[in-house]
Structures are given as C-alpha cells and as structure tokens.
C-alpha cells in the first residue's frame, strides 16, 4: 500500500474588533470639574477640548467622548464610573455600537 501525504490548509479570517461609542450623560449633580478632569485623565483630552466637550454634554444632554474597541470602551466606562462614585457623583456612561 502506498503512503499518501495529505496537506491541510487552514484559512484564518481576521477582522478588526467592533468599535463602540462611549457616551457621557448629563446630570445635575456631577461637577463640571470632575467631568473635565475625567476626560483629560482617561482620554488624554487637552484642557480646552475637555472643557468644550463638557459644555456640549451639559447643553445637549449627552455626547460621544470616544470610539474604541468594545473591551477598551467597557474598561474605560467602568473606571470612570468607579471614580465618579468614589467622589459621590452619579455620572452615567453609556456604550453604543458604532454604526458600520
């Protein structure tokens, strides 16, 4: 009986991870200074940009502050929420899938 060599070819399809929007929701109790500092600390905004985004959140009721892969967005949301609660603020963060 003859030996037959069989070769197997595996095709791997890699895709970019889905992106999610991180949205800050306005409330009447979270200090403007806290929101500004969280944008600077967690998203590396400049002070001027963080202030402008914070005013947009206040005036519009919410604003997208970053678009990141899901796992990173989720971690940032958790970190900011924990920080807000430790300071006594009810800041709410929402994640939404970015439209394709």
SVG drawing of the C-alpha trace seen along z (x, -y; Angstrom):
<svg xmlns="http://www.w3.org/2000/svg" viewBox="-30 -76 34 78">
<polyline fill="none" stroke="black" stroke-width="0.4" points="0.0,0.0 1.4,-3.4 1.8,-6.2 -0.3,-9.3 0.7,-12.7 -2.3,-14.9 -1.8,-18.6 -4.4,-20.6 -4.8,-24.3 -6.3,-26.5 -7.8,-29.8 -7.9,-32.3 -10.0,-35.4 -9.1,-38.3 -11.4,-41.2 -11.0,-44.5 -12.8,-44.3 -16.1,-46.2 -16.0,-49.8 -18.2,-51.3 -19.1,-54.8 -18.5,-56.0 -21.3,-58.4 -21.4,-60.7 -24.9,-61.5 -25.6,-64.9 -27.0,-65.1 -27.5,-68.0 -25.2,-66.7 -21.9,-65.7 -19.4,-68.6 -18.2,-70.1 -14.7,-70.0 -15.0,-66.2 -16.2,-65.7 -13.3,-67.8 -10.7,-66.0 -12.1,-62.6 -11.8,-63.5 -8.2,-64.6 -7.2,-61.6 -9.0,-58.8 -8.9,-60.1 -5.9,-62.5 -8.0,-65.5 -6.4,-68.9 -7.9,-71.2 -9.6,-73.3 -11.1,-70.4 -12.3,-68.7 -14.0,-72.0 -15.7,-72.3 -16.9,-68.7 -18.2,-69.1 -20.2,-72.2 -21.6,-70.1 -22.6,-67.4 -24.3,-69.9 -26.1,-71.7 -27.1,-68.6 -27.7,-66.2 -25.1,-63.7 -22.0,-63.5 -19.8,-60.8 -16.4,-61.3 -14.5,-58.4 -14.9,-55.5 -12.9,-52.4 -12.9,-48.6 -15.6,-47.1 -13.2,-45.7 -11.4,-49.0 -14.6,-51.1 -16.1,-48.8 -13.0,-49.1 -12.9,-52.9 -16.6,-53.1 -16.0,-51.0 -13.0,-53.0 -14.8,-56.3 -18.0,-55.1 -15.9,-53.8 -14.1,-57.1 -17.3,-59.1 -19.0,-57.0 -15.9,-57.3 -16.3,-61.1 -20.1,-60.9 -21.2,-61.7 -24.0,-59.9 -22.3,-60.3 -23.7,-57.8 -21.7,-56.3 -23.4,-54.5 -21.8,-52.3 -23.3,-52.0 -22.0,-50.1 -20.7,-52.4 -22.8,-52.3 -21.0,-50.4"/>
</svg>
